[in-house]
Amino acid sequence: MKAFIAIGAVLAFLSVAFGAFGAHVLKTRLTEQDLAVFQTGVHYQMYHALGLIVIGILALTIFSGQSTLLSWSGWLMTVGVLLFSGSLYALTLSGVRVLGAITPIGGVLFLISWVLVVTAALRA
């Protein structure tokens, strides 16, 4: 479960880096709409990076008896970031709009991962 804290910290770091890249480099190269899409990816990456850190802390402390649920939640959240935010980054940087079809899959993984956190909390 320490892995989720580390993964969350790396994703948070990258979120800050991508946000700065968007604000300083892409601002003049993307349309306002594409920049907003890119920033949505940055925001959701940060929210779920923090979520991963919380999952790791919960798994190591008060929810330690729910490690299977929290482990599933953490991995689904990690893949969710890759699919959701990653597809938004790829879409805006490449202009290939069909990549947007991947984004909802990541969103569903986010939802499932949060339901698993709720379930772990209720069972703890």
Backbone as JSON, one array per atom type, in Angstrom:
{
  "sequence": "MKAFIAIGAVLAFLSVAFGAFGAHVLKTRLTEQDLAVFQTGVHYQMYHALGLIVIGILALTIFSGQSTLLSWSGWLMTVGVLLFSGSLYALTLSGVRVLGAITPIGGVLFLISWVLVVTAALRA",
  "N": [[0.8, -1.21, 0.0], [2.1, 1.13, 0.4], [2.99, 1.69, -2.07], [0.93, 3.04, -3.37], [1.0, 5.53, -2.2], [3.45, 6.43, -3.14], [3.02, 6.29, -5.95], [0.91, 8.11, -6.14], [2.22, 10.45, -5.32], [4.1, 10.77, -7.37], [2.35, 11.11, -9.56], [1.12, 13.48, -8.72], [3.28, 15.26, -8.77], [3.82, 15.18, -11.55], [1.43, 16.25, -12.44], [1.58, 18.91, -11.61], [3.79, 19.66, -13.15], [2.76, 19.23, -15.76], [0.66, 21.04, -15.69], [2.02, 23.47, -15.5], [3.4, 23.35, -17.93], [1.24, 23.47, -19.69], [0.24, 26.01, -19.06], [2.35, 27.72, -19.71], [3.67, 26.92, -22.09], [1.86, 25.68, -23.88], [-0.19, 27.49, -23.97], [-0.03, 29.43, -25.97], [-0.14, 27.88, -28.19], [-2.33, 26.21, -28.41], [-5.88, 26.08, -28.98], [-8.31, 27.95, -27.12], [-10.3, 26.25, -26.2], [-9.11, 23.68, -26.47], [-7.0, 24.01, -24.68], [-8.43, 24.2, -22.31], [-9.46, 21.61, -22.19], [-7.06, 20.18, -21.87], [-6.28, 21.21, -19.37], [-8.35, 20.17, -17.82], [-7.62, 17.5, -17.78], [-5.26, 17.78, -16.27], [-6.3, 18.71, -13.81], [-7.99, 16.55, -12.96], [-6.07, 14.58, -12.79], [-4.54, 15.52, -10.64], [-6.47, 15.52, -8.54], [-6.94, 12.78, -8.31], [-4.42, 11.81, -7.85], [-3.99, 12.76, -5.29], [-6.05, 11.32, -4.13], [-5.01, 8.72, -4.37], [-2.86, 8.87, -2.61], [-4.25, 9.19, -0.22], [-5.65, 6.75, -0.18], [-3.48, 4.99, 0.14], [-2.57, 5.8, 2.69], [-4.85, 5.29, 4.27], [-5.04, 2.51, 3.94], [-2.78, 1.69, 5.29], [-3.35, 2.37, 7.85], [-6.18, 3.06, 9.54], [-7.97, 1.56, 7.97], [-6.89, -0.92, 7.63], [-7.76, -3.57, 7.59], [-9.14, -3.82, 5.29], [-7.66, -4.27, 2.99], [-7.75, -5.56, 0.48], [-9.96, -4.43, -0.92], [-9.11, -1.77, -0.95], [-6.74, -2.01, -2.34], [-7.62, -2.82, -4.89], [-9.07, -0.51, -5.45], [-7.03, 1.44, -5.54], [-5.44, 0.55, -7.72], [-7.31, 0.65, -9.8], [-7.83, 3.37, -9.79], [-5.33, 4.38, -10.5], [-5.03, 3.36, -13.14], [-7.24, 4.64, -14.15], [-6.4, 7.34, -14.11], [-4.37, 7.21, -16.03], [-5.86, 6.54, -18.33], [-7.98, 8.48, -18.42], [-6.86, 11.18, -17.95], [-4.56, 10.87, -19.51], [-5.65, 10.34, -22.07], [-6.87, 12.77, -22.59], [-4.66, 14.49, -22.66], [-3.27, 13.4, -24.84], [-5.18, 13.73, -26.86], [-5.42, 16.56, -27.05], [-2.8, 17.32, -27.68], [-2.23, 15.91, -30.0], [-4.37, 16.27, -31.67], [-6.03, 14.31, -32.56], [-9.14, 13.43, -32.46], [-10.62, 11.12, -31.92], [-9.44, 9.89, -29.8], [-10.7, 10.86, -27.6], [-12.69, 9.08, -27.02], [-11.69, 7.27, -25.26], [-11.55, 8.51, -22.83], [-14.01, 8.43, -21.19], [-13.87, 5.8, -20.23], [-11.77, 5.86, -18.41], [-12.98, 7.63, -16.63], [-15.11, 6.06, -15.64], [-13.63, 4.12, -14.3], [-12.56, 5.72, -12.29], [-14.94, 6.28, -10.85], [-15.69, 3.69, -9.98], [-13.48, 3.1, -8.38], [-13.76, 4.96, -6.3], [-16.18, 4.1, -5.2], [-15.34, 1.67, -4.17], [-13.64, 2.6, -2.14], [-15.54, 3.79, -0.45], [-16.98, 1.48, 0.23], [-14.98, 0.04, 1.6], [-14.65, 1.75, 3.76], [-17.14, 1.56, 5.02], [-17.11, -1.08, 5.79], [-15.02, -1.21, 7.55]],
  "CA": [[0.0, 0.0, 0.0], [3.01, 2.26, 0.28], [3.12, 1.97, -3.5], [-0.07, 4.03, -3.78], [1.49, 6.84, -1.77], [4.51, 6.8, -4.09], [2.4, 6.56, -7.26], [0.18, 9.36, -6.0], [3.18, 11.57, -5.26], [4.65, 10.95, -8.73], [1.29, 11.69, -10.38], [0.93, 14.87, -8.3], [4.43, 15.98, -9.34], [3.6, 15.31, -12.99], [0.29, 17.15, -12.64], [2.11, 20.28, -11.49], [4.63, 19.89, -14.33], [1.88, 19.36, -16.93], [-0.08, 22.3, -15.54], [2.94, 24.56, -15.87], [3.62, 23.21, -19.37], [0.05, 23.99, -20.34], [0.09, 27.45, -18.83], [3.44, 28.51, -20.26], [4.07, 26.53, -23.44], [0.71, 25.37, -24.74], [-1.14, 28.61, -23.99], [0.04, 30.13, -27.25], [-0.16, 26.9, -29.29], [-3.61, 25.52, -28.45], [-7.07, 26.92, -28.88], [-8.79, 28.09, -25.74], [-11.06, 25.03, -25.88], [-8.16, 22.58, -26.27], [-6.27, 24.27, -23.44], [-9.36, 23.84, -21.23], [-9.48, 20.14, -22.13], [-5.77, 19.79, -21.29], [-6.33, 21.55, -17.94], [-9.24, 19.2, -17.18], [-6.76, 16.34, -17.51], [-4.36, 18.14, -15.17], [-7.07, 18.76, -12.56], [-8.39, 15.21, -12.55], [-4.87, 13.86, -12.39], [-4.17, 15.94, -9.29], [-7.46, 15.02, -7.59], [-6.8, 11.34, -8.09], [-3.12, 11.61, -7.22], [-4.25, 12.93, -3.85], [-6.86, 10.16, -3.74], [-4.11, 7.57, -4.21], [-2.12, 9.07, -1.36], [-5.21, 8.91, 0.85], [-5.87, 5.3, -0.16], [-2.31, 4.39, 0.75], [-2.57, 6.1, 4.13], [-5.96, 4.54, 4.87], [-4.7, 1.09, 3.94], [-1.74, 1.45, 6.28], [-3.79, 2.78, 9.19], [-7.48, 2.68, 10.09], [-8.7, 0.61, 7.12], [-5.93, -1.98, 7.3], [-8.45, -4.83, 7.37], [-9.81, -3.75, 3.99], [-6.58, -4.06, 2.03], [-8.11, -6.01, -0.87], [-10.79, -3.39, -1.54], [-8.3, -0.57, -1.17], [-5.78, -2.32, -3.39], [-8.37, -2.7, -6.15], [-9.38, 0.9, -5.64], [-5.81, 2.14, -5.93], [-5.03, 0.19, -9.07], [-8.3, 1.2, -10.74], [-7.63, 4.82, -9.84], [-4.11, 4.6, -11.28], [-5.36, 3.14, -14.56], [-8.16, 5.72, -14.5], [-5.6, 8.53, -14.43], [-3.69, 7.0, -17.32], [-6.83, 6.58, -19.42], [-8.72, 9.73, -18.45], [-5.98, 12.32, -18.18], [-3.69, 10.56, -20.63], [-6.37, 10.5, -23.33], [-7.08, 14.21, -22.81], [-3.37, 15.05, -23.08], [-3.0, 12.92, -26.2], [-6.16, 14.36, -27.76], [-5.11, 17.97, -27.28], [-1.48, 17.48, -28.29], [-2.17, 15.3, -31.33], [-5.51, 16.69, -32.48], [-6.8, 13.12, -32.94], [-10.35, 13.53, -31.62], [-11.13, 9.81, -31.55], [-8.86, 9.55, -28.49], [-11.67, 11.25, -26.59], [-13.53, 7.92, -26.71], [-11.04, 6.55, -24.15], [-11.72, 9.3, -21.61], [-15.06, 7.92, -20.29], [-13.45, 4.55, -19.57], [-11.04, 6.31, -17.23], [-13.96, 8.19, -15.68], [-15.81, 4.94, -14.98], [-12.68, 3.54, -13.34], [-12.56, 6.63, -11.13], [-16.17, 6.06, -10.08], [-15.6, 2.39, -9.31], [-12.46, 3.16, -7.32], [-14.33, 5.68, -5.16], [-17.18, 3.21, -4.58], [-14.58, 0.72, -3.37], [-13.2, 3.3, -0.93], [-16.73, 3.89, 0.4], [-17.25, 0.13, 0.73], [-13.96, -0.27, 2.6], [-14.95, 2.56, 4.95], [-18.33, 1.02, 5.69], [-16.76, -2.39, 6.35], [-13.94, -1.09, 8.54]],
  "C": [[0.85, 1.28, 0.0], [3.18, 2.66, -1.18], [2.14, 3.04, -3.94], [0.33, 5.43, -3.34], [2.56, 7.32, -2.75], [3.93, 7.13, -5.47], [1.65, 7.88, -7.22], [1.1, 10.57, -6.0], [3.78, 11.83, -6.64], [3.6, 11.6, -9.63], [1.02, 13.14, -10.01], [2.06, 15.75, -8.86], [4.2, 16.24, -10.83], [2.43, 16.25, -13.3], [0.73, 18.61, -12.56], [2.95, 20.61, -12.73], [3.78, 20.08, -15.58], [1.08, 20.66, -16.89], [0.78, 23.49, -15.94], [3.23, 24.54, -17.37], [2.44, 23.79, -20.14], [-0.06, 25.5, -20.24], [1.15, 28.27, -19.55], [3.79, 28.18, -21.72], [2.86, 26.38, -24.35], [-0.26, 26.54, -24.88], [-1.17, 29.33, -25.34], [-0.12, 29.18, -28.45], [-1.49, 26.18, -29.44], [-4.75, 26.52, -28.48], [-7.48, 26.99, -27.42], [-9.54, 26.83, -25.29], [-10.11, 23.85, -25.63], [-7.34, 22.78, -25.0], [-7.14, 23.92, -22.24], [-9.45, 22.32, -21.07], [-8.2, 19.62, -21.49], [-5.79, 20.04, -19.78], [-7.28, 20.64, -17.17], [-8.45, 17.93, -16.84], [-5.83, 16.58, -16.33], [-5.11, 18.11, -13.83], [-7.46, 17.37, -12.08], [-7.19, 14.36, -12.15], [-4.49, 14.24, -10.97], [-5.16, 15.42, -8.25], [-7.22, 13.55, -7.28], [-5.41, 10.96, -7.61], [-3.27, 11.74, -5.71], [-5.1, 11.78, -3.31], [-6.0, 8.93, -3.51], [-3.3, 7.68, -2.92], [-3.01, 8.75, -0.17], [-5.47, 7.41, 0.96], [-4.69, 4.59, 0.5], [-2.26, 4.6, 2.25], [-3.66, 5.32, 4.84], [-5.63, 3.06, 4.98], [-3.66, 0.75, 5.0], [-2.18, 1.75, 7.7], [-5.16, 2.22, 9.51], [-8.28, 1.7, 9.26], [-7.85, -0.61, 6.79], [-6.59, -3.33, 7.04], [-9.14, -4.9, 6.02], [-8.79, -3.62, 2.85], [-6.94, -4.52, 0.62], [-8.94, -4.96, -1.59], [-9.96, -2.15, -1.87], [-7.25, -0.8, -2.25], [-6.45, -2.22, -4.76], [-8.65, -1.24, -6.47], [-8.16, 1.67, -6.14], [-5.38, 1.82, -7.34], [-6.01, 0.72, -10.11], [-8.14, 2.7, -10.89], [-6.39, 5.16, -10.66], [-4.37, 4.44, -12.77], [-6.33, 4.22, -15.04], [-7.43, 7.0, -14.87], [-4.95, 8.38, -15.79], [-4.66, 7.12, -18.48], [-7.53, 7.92, -19.53], [-7.81, 10.9, -18.81], [-5.08, 12.08, -19.39], [-4.38, 10.75, -21.98], [-6.62, 11.98, -23.63], [-5.79, 14.88, -23.25], [-3.09, 14.67, -24.53], [-3.93, 13.58, -27.21], [-5.76, 15.8, -28.07], [-3.77, 18.17, -27.98], [-1.41, 16.93, -29.71], [-3.28, 15.8, -32.26], [-6.36, 15.53, -32.95], [-7.99, 13.01, -32.0], [-10.89, 12.17, -31.17], [-10.56, 9.33, -30.2], [-9.79, 9.92, -27.35], [-12.6, 10.11, -26.19], [-12.97, 7.11, -25.55], [-11.36, 7.22, -22.81], [-12.82, 8.75, -20.69], [-14.71, 6.61, -19.6], [-12.67, 4.89, -18.3], [-11.97, 6.89, -16.18], [-14.73, 7.11, -14.94], [-14.9, 4.26, -13.97], [-12.55, 4.41, -12.1], [-13.77, 6.35, -10.24], [-16.11, 4.74, -9.31], [-14.61, 2.44, -8.16], [-12.99, 3.89, -6.1], [-15.41, 4.86, -4.45], [-16.47, 2.17, -3.71], [-14.04, 1.34, -2.09], [-14.36, 3.42, 0.06], [-17.04, 2.54, 1.03], [-16.26, -0.26, 1.81], [-14.23, 0.5, 3.89], [-16.12, 1.98, 5.72], [-18.05, -0.34, 6.34], [-15.72, -2.32, 7.47], [-14.51, -1.0, 9.95]]
}
